[in-house]
Amino acid sequence: MWSDDAVWHLTGDHDLAKDYDPDSYFQMLGLWAQRYPSYVPEFKEARDLGEEGAMIVIESSEGMAPGPASGVMIYRVAGGKIQEGWAIPTFSGGAFAF
């Protein structure tokens, strides 16, 4: 699903905030699973942006934030593959990933 030169932007002001290539993104997800084994994401809304991408609104618990968290994920797609993505926290000024 990911193009070889895709970039995932994990935004915010926390230790995991940076840009990732596909391999480092999946490594970060493994680290996330180790740190937060009880993490529970809830996908609240998804908007299909046609062939160009998608937007997903997430609320979560048991992650980096000390309580419930929320954020938006946006995917830019071309040629049937993810070219770029953004994870944007929508609370606490980006202090925590969601």
C-alpha positions as CSV (number, residue, x, y, z in Angstrom):
1,M,0.0,0.0,0.0
2,W,3.0,2.4,0.5
3,S,5.1,3.8,-2.3
4,D,8.8,3.1,-1.7
5,D,9.5,6.9,-1.3
6,A,6.5,7.6,0.9
7,V,6.8,10.0,3.9
8,W,4.7,9.8,7.1
9,H,4.7,13.0,9.1
10,L,4.0,12.3,12.8
11,T,3.4,15.9,14.0
12,G,3.5,17.4,17.4
13,D,5.8,18.2,20.2
14,H,6.7,14.7,21.6
15,D,9.6,12.3,21.2
16,L,8.2,10.4,18.2
17,A,7.3,13.5,16.2
18,K,9.3,13.5,13.0
19,D,9.1,12.3,9.3
20,Y,9.3,8.6,8.6
21,D,10.0,6.5,5.5
22,P,7.8,3.3,5.3
23,D,10.4,1.1,7.1
24,S,11.0,3.5,9.9
25,Y,7.3,4.2,10.3
26,F,6.6,0.5,10.8
27,Q,9.5,0.3,13.3
28,M,8.0,3.2,15.2
29,L,4.6,1.4,15.3
30,G,6.4,-1.6,16.9
31,L,8.0,0.7,19.5
32,W,4.5,2.2,20.1
33,A,3.0,-1.3,20.7
34,Q,5.8,-2.1,23.2
35,R,5.3,1.2,25.1
36,Y,1.5,1.2,25.0
37,P,0.3,-2.4,24.9
38,S,-3.2,-1.4,26.1
39,Y,-3.6,1.3,23.4
40,V,-7.2,1.5,22.1
41,P,-7.9,3.5,18.9
42,E,-11.4,4.3,18.0
43,F,-12.0,5.5,14.4
44,K,-14.8,8.1,14.7
45,E,-15.1,9.3,11.1
46,A,-13.5,8.5,7.8
47,R,-13.8,10.7,4.7
48,D,-12.9,9.4,1.3
49,L,-11.2,12.1,-0.7
50,G,-11.6,10.1,-3.9
51,E,-8.5,8.6,-5.6
52,E,-6.3,11.3,-3.9
53,G,-6.6,10.1,-0.3
54,A,-8.6,9.8,2.9
55,M,-9.0,11.5,6.2
56,I,-9.7,9.6,9.4
57,V,-10.7,11.1,12.8
58,I,-9.4,9.1,15.8
59,E,-10.1,9.1,19.5
60,S,-7.9,6.9,21.6
61,S,-7.0,5.9,25.1
62,E,-4.2,4.1,26.9
63,G,-1.6,5.7,24.6
64,M,1.0,8.5,25.1
65,A,-1.5,11.0,26.5
66,P,-2.5,10.9,30.2
67,G,-6.2,10.5,29.3
68,P,-8.3,10.3,26.2
69,A,-6.7,11.7,23.0
70,S,-7.8,12.7,19.6
71,G,-6.3,13.4,16.2
72,V,-6.6,13.3,12.4
73,M,-4.8,11.1,10.0
74,I,-4.6,12.2,6.3
75,Y,-3.4,10.1,3.5
76,R,-2.3,11.3,0.0
77,V,-2.6,8.5,-2.5
78,A,-1.4,8.3,-6.1
79,G,-1.2,5.4,-8.4
80,G,-3.1,3.2,-5.8
81,K,-0.3,3.7,-3.2
82,I,0.1,6.0,-0.2
83,Q,2.6,8.7,-1.1
84,E,2.4,10.8,2.0
85,G,0.6,10.8,5.3
86,W,0.1,13.0,8.3
87,A,-0.9,12.2,11.9
88,I,-2.0,15.4,13.5
89,P,-2.9,15.5,17.2
90,T,-5.9,17.8,17.9
91,F,-5.4,18.3,21.7
92,S,-2.9,19.6,24.2
93,G,-1.0,21.6,21.6
94,G,0.5,18.5,20.1
95,A,2.2,17.5,23.4
96,F,1.2,13.8,22.9
97,A,0.6,11.6,19.9
98,F,-2.8,10.1,19.9
